[in-house]
Amino acid sequence: LSVGLYVLRPDDTDRQQPHTEDEVYVVVAGRGRFTAGDETRPVGPGDTIYVGKHVPHRFHDIPEELRLLVVFAPPEGSTAG
């Protein structure tokens, strides 16, 4: 398990690539939109998002600073392929 804070400012480009770990995001502050695979939804404070390993995903259309608690399991970078 690894935990971190991911911050995106308005109009930032989220350049994430699919990870080799499952992950969970908790929106601490801010708003935006989130796309995982073919699904897009608005996100805001208190929302929790699960993303399975290898699923393409990104945050976008960010009008205000977006602060996200991110949890990887197993720890980020600990698995291959």
C-alpha positions in Angstrom: 0.0 0.0 0.0 1.3 3.5 -0.8 -0.5 6.8 -0.2 0.1 10.3 -1.6 -1.4 13.7 -2.5 -1.9 14.4 -6.1 -2.6 18.1 -7.0 -3.7 19.4 -10.4 -4.1 23.2 -11.0 -6.7 24.7 -13.3 -6.1 23.7 -16.9 -3.2 21.3 -16.0 -2.9 18.3 -18.2 -3.0 15.0 -16.4 -0.4 12.9 -18.1 -0.9 9.7 -16.2 -0.3 6.4 -17.9 -2.1 3.3 -16.8 -0.6 1.8 -13.6 0.4 -1.7 -12.7 -1.5 -1.4 -9.4 -5.1 -0.8 -8.4 -5.7 2.7 -7.0 -8.3 4.7 -5.2 -8.6 8.5 -5.3 -10.5 10.6 -2.7 -11.2 14.1 -3.8 -10.2 16.3 -0.9 -10.8 19.7 -2.6 -11.7 21.1 -6.0 -13.7 20.0 -9.0 -13.2 18.6 -12.4 -14.0 15.7 -14.7 -12.6 12.2 -14.6 -12.4 9.7 -17.4 -11.6 6.0 -16.9 -11.8 3.7 -19.9 -15.0 4.9 -21.7 -16.7 6.4 -18.7 -16.5 10.2 -17.8 -18.0 11.8 -14.8 -17.8 15.0 -12.7 -15.9 14.8 -9.5 -15.9 17.0 -6.4 -15.1 17.0 -2.7 -15.8 13.7 -0.9 -16.0 11.6 -4.1 -14.1 8.3 -4.1 -12.9 6.8 -7.3 -11.6 3.2 -7.9 -9.4 2.5 -10.9 -8.3 -1.0 -11.7 -4.7 -1.7 -12.8 -4.0 -1.1 -16.5 -7.1 1.0 -17.0 -6.4 4.3 -18.9 -7.6 7.3 -16.8 -7.2 11.0 -16.4 -8.6 14.1 -14.7 -9.5 17.0 -17.0 -11.7 20.2 -17.3 -10.3 21.4 -14.0 -11.7 24.8 -13.1 -10.1 25.1 -9.6 -7.2 23.4 -7.9 -8.0 19.7 -7.5 -6.4 17.9 -4.5 -6.7 14.1 -4.4 -5.6 11.6 -1.9 -4.3 8.6 -3.9 -3.8 5.1 -2.6 -2.0 2.3 -4.6 -2.2 -1.4 -3.7 0.2 -2.9 -3.8 2.6 0.0 -3.4 3.1 2.1 -6.6 6.0 0.7 -8.7 6.2 -2.6 -6.8 4.7 -4.8 -9.6 5.6 -5.4 -13.2 3.4 -5.6 -16.2 
